[in-house]
Amino acid sequence: MSSAWKQVHRMKRFTVGTMTTPEYYKKLRLSIRTAGLDSLKTDYKSKAEEDLDSLKTDYKKLRLSIRTAGLGKTTLEKDLLEYQNEEARLKAWVAELEKSLHLYRSRNSMIDLRASLGKIEELKGK
């Protein structure tokens, strides 16, 4: 009887000993973490789906209000065309101003050259 008891006791110690190793606890913690992550994942997924549905509803309401207010595609196209015309007009005006500035600078340099030429001739005459 004594040897049978020792054999059973050894078996218990062997199974309990392997189950309480650090590796066992590491696996246990990992399985607990993954179980927690799975529940979090489903929670966040359902929350994201609810938010997406809410955004879709808001978008549909916004589109409807834009249609009822008369801000359709045609108004936007008209505004775009108007802004493009204004941009072209401003670019032409800038080009005209740059040309005027160039002429003004050329005139000033001509006046400066004539004044310098006059001083040179005056000094040559002395």
C-alpha positions in Angstrom: 0.0 0.0 0.0 2.7 2.3 0.8 4.3 2.0 -2.6 1.0 2.6 -4.3 0.4 5.7 -2.3 3.8 7.0 -3.2 3.2 6.4 -6.9 -0.1 8.3 -6.8 1.5 11.1 -4.8 4.3 11.3 -7.3 1.8 11.5 -10.2 -0.1 14.3 -8.5 3.1 16.2 -7.8 4.1 15.7 -11.4 0.9 17.0 -12.9 0.5 19.8 -10.5 4.2 20.7 -10.8 4.0 21.1 -14.6 0.8 23.1 -14.4 2.3 25.6 -12.0 5.4 26.4 -14.0 6.1 29.9 -15.1 5.4 28.8 -18.7 1.9 27.6 -17.6 1.2 31.0 -16.0 2.5 32.8 -19.1 0.1 30.8 -21.3 -2.7 31.3 -18.9 -2.2 35.1 -18.8 -1.9 35.1 -22.6 -5.2 33.3 -23.0 -6.9 35.7 -20.6 -5.5 38.7 -22.4 -6.7 37.4 -25.8 -10.1 36.6 -24.4 -10.3 40.2 -23.1 -9.1 41.5 -26.4 -11.7 39.6 -28.3 -14.5 41.1 -26.2 -13.0 44.6 -26.6 -12.7 44.0 -30.3 -16.4 43.1 -30.6 -17.4 46.1 -28.4 -15.4 48.5 -30.6 -16.6 46.9 -33.8 -20.2 47.4 -32.7 -19.5 51.0 -31.6 -17.8 51.7 -34.9 -20.8 50.2 -36.8 -23.2 52.4 -34.8 -21.1 55.5 -35.5 -21.0 54.6 -39.2 -24.8 54.2 -39.4 -25.1 57.6 -37.6 -22.8 59.3 -40.1 -24.7 57.8 -43.0 -28.0 59.1 -41.6 -26.5 62.5 -41.0 -25.1 62.6 -44.6 -28.4 61.7 -46.1 -30.1 64.4 -44.1 -27.5 66.9 -45.2 -27.9 65.9 -48.9 -31.6 66.3 -48.5 -31.3 69.8 -47.0 -28.9 70.9 -49.7 -31.4 69.8 -52.4 -34.3 71.5 -50.7 -32.3 74.7 -50.3 -31.6 74.8 -54.0 -27.9 74.5 -53.7 -27.6 71.9 -56.4 -24.9 71.2 -58.9 -25.8 74.1 -61.1 -25.3 76.7 -58.5 -21.9 75.2 -57.6 -20.9 75.1 -61.3 -21.9 78.8 -61.7 -19.9 79.8 -58.7 -16.9 77.8 -60.0 -17.1 79.5 -63.4 -17.5 82.9 -61.8 -14.3 82.3 -59.7 -12.4 81.1 -62.7 -13.4 84.2 -64.7 -12.3 86.4 -61.8 -9.0 84.6 -61.6 -8.3 85.1 -65.3 -9.2 88.8 -65.0 -6.8 89.2 -62.0 -4.0 87.4 -63.9 -4.4 89.7 -66.8 -4.3 92.7 -64.5 -1.1 91.4 -62.8 0.5 90.9 -66.2 -0.4 94.5 -67.2 1.0 95.9 -63.9 4.2 93.9 -64.4 4.5 95.4 -67.9 4.0 98.9 -66.6 6.6 98.3 -63.8 9.1 97.1 -66.4 8.5 100.2 -68.6 8.8 102.5 -65.5 12.1 100.9 -64.5 13.4 101.2 -68.1 12.4 104.9 -68.2 14.2 105.6 -64.9 17.3 103.8 -66.1 17.2 105.8 -69.3 16.9 109.1 -67.3 19.8 108.0 -65.1 21.9 107.1 -68.1 21.3 110.5 -69.7 22.2 112.3 -66.5 25.4 110.3 -66.2 26.2 111.0 -69.9 25.6 114.7 -69.3 28.1 114.6 -66.3 30.7 112.8 -68.4 30.5 115.3 -71.2 30.6 118.1 -68.7 33.8 116.7 -67.2 35.4 116.1 -70.6 34.7 119.7 -71.5 36.7 120.9 -68.5 
